[in-house]
């Protein structure tokens, strides 16, 4: 691990921050699919991209308040419990850099650090980072990605609807883990 990244990792005050940071670092270096240990793959990974061949990054929607459900860290929030990327994808580089910046700010902060995890390494910062990349690289505004009911290829990013990684979010339009659109089930055990 490069020293500038290792030094940030070492000062993160909570295990969850280190686990989040590690998933981004490992996937940035190695590429592949990251999925939390409490997830179950429901469909073979090779069918996740609907036969598109130029996909370098896969992400799914966790929640979308325009459809329903509770407000999470963001009104339209992306899953970080499962994603896939080719090695050295710029979204992951951007996420690592954003965590380095946030760590410098938050470590000096007088706030209760346990209350800002979602915006430090979690799905709030993850969502912001991905939408910033899509906006700056492909001129795609996050509002145009709300209420989707099928996957959408944006450059090399394959963007999946709620049903893909949150198949039991029935209030958001998902139809359960046996639905053909369901790709991953998350059990939320930790």
C-alpha positions as CSV (number, residue, x, y, z in Angstrom):
1,X,0.0,0.0,0.0
2,X,1.5,3.4,-0.9
3,X,2.6,5.4,2.2
4,X,0.1,8.2,1.7
5,X,-2.8,5.7,1.7
6,X,-1.3,3.6,4.5
7,X,-1.0,6.7,6.7
8,X,-4.6,7.6,6.2
9,X,-5.7,4.0,6.8
10,X,-3.7,3.9,10.1
11,X,-5.4,7.0,11.6
12,X,-9.0,6.0,10.8
13,X,-10.5,5.8,14.2
14,X,-13.2,3.1,13.6
15,X,-13.0,-0.4,12.2
16,X,-15.9,0.3,9.8
17,X,-14.0,3.2,8.3
18,X,-11.0,0.9,7.7
19,X,-13.2,-1.8,6.2
20,X,-14.8,0.7,3.8
21,X,-11.5,2.2,2.8
22,X,-9.9,-1.2,2.3
23,X,-12.7,-2.3,-0.1
24,X,-12.0,0.7,-2.3
25,X,-8.3,0.2,-2.2
26,X,-8.4,-3.5,-2.9
27,X,-10.8,-3.2,-5.8
28,X,-8.9,-0.3,-7.2
29,X,-5.7,-2.3,-7.2
30,X,-7.0,-5.7,-8.1
31,X,-10.3,-5.0,-9.8
32,X,-13.2,-7.5,-9.6
33,X,-16.4,-7.7,-7.6
34,X,-16.7,-6.5,-4.1
35,X,-19.6,-7.8,-2.1
36,X,-20.1,-7.8,1.7
37,X,-19.9,-11.2,3.4
38,X,-23.6,-11.0,4.3
39,X,-24.7,-11.0,0.6
40,X,-25.8,-13.7,-1.7
41,X,-25.2,-13.7,-5.4
42,X,-28.6,-14.5,-7.0
43,X,-27.5,-14.4,-10.7
44,X,-24.2,-15.2,-12.3
45,X,-22.0,-12.2,-12.5
46,X,-21.5,-12.5,-16.2
47,X,-25.2,-11.7,-16.8
48,X,-25.2,-8.5,-14.7
49,X,-24.3,-6.2,-17.6
50,X,-27.0,-7.3,-20.1
51,X,-24.4,-8.3,-22.7
52,X,-22.7,-5.0,-22.8
53,X,-19.0,-5.6,-23.4
54,X,-17.5,-2.2,-22.6
55,X,-18.4,-2.1,-18.9
56,X,-15.6,-1.2,-16.5
57,X,-17.7,-0.3,-13.4
58,X,-21.0,-1.7,-12.1
59,X,-23.1,0.0,-9.4
60,X,-26.6,-0.3,-8.2
61,X,-29.2,1.9,-6.5
62,X,-29.8,1.3,-2.8
63,X,-32.5,3.8,-2.2
64,X,-34.5,6.4,-4.2
65,X,-36.9,8.6,-2.2
66,X,-38.5,9.7,-5.5
67,X,-39.9,6.2,-5.5
68,X,-40.5,5.8,-1.8
69,X,-38.8,4.5,1.3
70,X,-36.8,6.1,4.0
71,X,-34.2,8.8,3.4
72,X,-30.7,7.4,3.8
73,X,-27.5,9.4,3.6
74,X,-28.7,10.7,0.2
75,X,-32.1,10.9,-1.4
76,X,-30.8,8.8,-4.3
77,X,-28.2,6.5,-2.8
78,X,-25.9,4.0,-4.4
79,X,-24.9,0.6,-3.0
80,X,-21.5,0.1,-1.6
81,X,-22.1,-3.4,-0.3
82,X,-21.8,-4.7,-3.8
83,X,-20.0,-3.2,-6.8
84,X,-17.6,-4.2,-9.5
85,X,-14.7,-2.5,-11.3
86,X,-11.8,-3.0,-13.5
87,X,-8.4,-2.3,-11.9
88,X,-7.5,1.4,-11.6
89,X,-11.0,2.6,-12.4
90,X,-11.1,6.4,-12.0
91,X,-14.2,6.3,-9.7
92,X,-12.2,4.3,-7.2
93,X,-9.2,6.5,-7.4
94,X,-11.5,9.5,-6.9
95,X,-13.1,7.8,-3.9
96,X,-9.7,7.0,-2.3
97,X,-8.6,10.6,-2.8
98,X,-11.9,11.9,-1.4
99,X,-11.4,9.7,1.8
100,X,-7.9,11.1,2.2
101,X,-9.3,14.6,2.0
102,X,-12.2,13.9,4.4
103,X,-9.9,12.2,6.9
104,X,-7.7,15.3,7.1
105,X,-10.8,17.4,7.8
106,X,-12.7,15.1,10.1
107,X,-9.7,14.1,12.3
108,X,-9.2,17.8,13.2
109,X,-13.0,18.2,13.7
110,X,-14.5,18.6,17.1
111,X,-17.6,16.6,16.0
112,X,-18.6,13.2,17.3
113,X,-16.8,11.2,14.6
114,X,-19.1,8.2,14.9
115,X,-22.0,10.4,13.5
116,X,-20.3,11.2,10.2
117,X,-19.3,7.7,8.9
118,X,-21.8,7.8,6.1
119,X,-20.1,10.9,4.7
120,X,-16.5,9.9,5.5
121,X,-16.2,6.4,3.9
122,X,-19.8,5.2,3.6
123,X,-22.6,5.4,1.1
124,X,-23.0,9.2,1.3
125,X,-19.5,9.9,0.0
126,X,-19.6,6.9,-2.3
127,X,-22.8,8.2,-3.9
128,X,-21.4,11.8,-4.2
129,X,-18.2,10.5,-5.7
130,X,-19.9,8.4,-8.4
131,X,-22.4,11.1,-9.3
132,X,-19.6,13.7,-9.5
133,X,-17.7,11.4,-11.9
134,X,-20.8,10.8,-14.1
135,X,-21.6,14.5,-14.2
136,X,-18.0,15.6,-15.0
137,X,-17.2,12.8,-17.4
138,X,-20.5,12.2,-19.2
139,X,-22.6,15.3,-18.3
140,X,-25.1,13.1,-16.5
141,X,-27.1,14.6,-13.6
142,X,-28.1,12.3,-10.8
143,X,-31.7,13.5,-11.1
144,X,-31.9,11.8,-14.6
145,X,-31.0,8.5,-12.9
146,X,-33.9,8.5,-10.4
147,X,-36.8,6.1,-10.9
148,X,-35.0,3.8,-13.3
149,X,-36.4,0.3,-13.6
150,X,-33.7,-1.2,-15.9
151,X,-30.0,-0.9,-16.2
152,X,-28.4,2.0,-18.0
153,X,-24.9,2.1,-19.6
154,X,-23.2,5.5,-19.1
155,X,-19.9,5.5,-20.8
156,X,-18.2,2.5,-19.2
157,X,-20.4,2.6,-16.1
158,X,-23.3,0.2,-15.8
159,X,-25.9,1.7,-13.5
160,X,-28.5,-0.8,-12.1
161,X,-31.9,-0.1,-10.7
162,X,-33.0,-0.8,-7.1
163,X,-34.2,-4.3,-7.9
164,X,-30.7,-5.5,-8.8
165,X,-28.9,-5.2,-5.4
166,X,-31.9,-4.3,-3.2
167,X,-34.5,-6.9,-4.4
168,X,-36.4,-6.9,-1.1
169,X,-37.0,-3.2,-1.2
170,X,-40.6,-3.7,-2.2
171,X,-41.6,-0.1,-1.4
172,X,-39.1,1.0,-4.0
173,X,-40.5,-1.2,-6.7
174,X,-38.4,-4.3,-6.3
175,X,-40.2,-7.6,-6.6
176,X,-38.3,-9.9,-4.2
177,X,-35.2,-12.0,-4.4
178,X,-36.8,-14.5,-6.9
179,X,-37.4,-11.8,-9.5
180,X,-35.3,-12.1,-12.7
181,X,-34.0,-8.6,-12.1
182,X,-32.6,-9.5,-8.6
183,X,-28.8,-10.0,-8.8
184,X,-27.7,-9.8,-5.2
185,X,-29.4,-10.2,-1.8
186,X,-28.0,-8.3,1.2
187,X,-28.9,-9.6,4.6
188,X,-27.8,-6.5,6.6
189,X,-26.0,-8.5,9.3
190,X,-23.3,-6.1,10.0
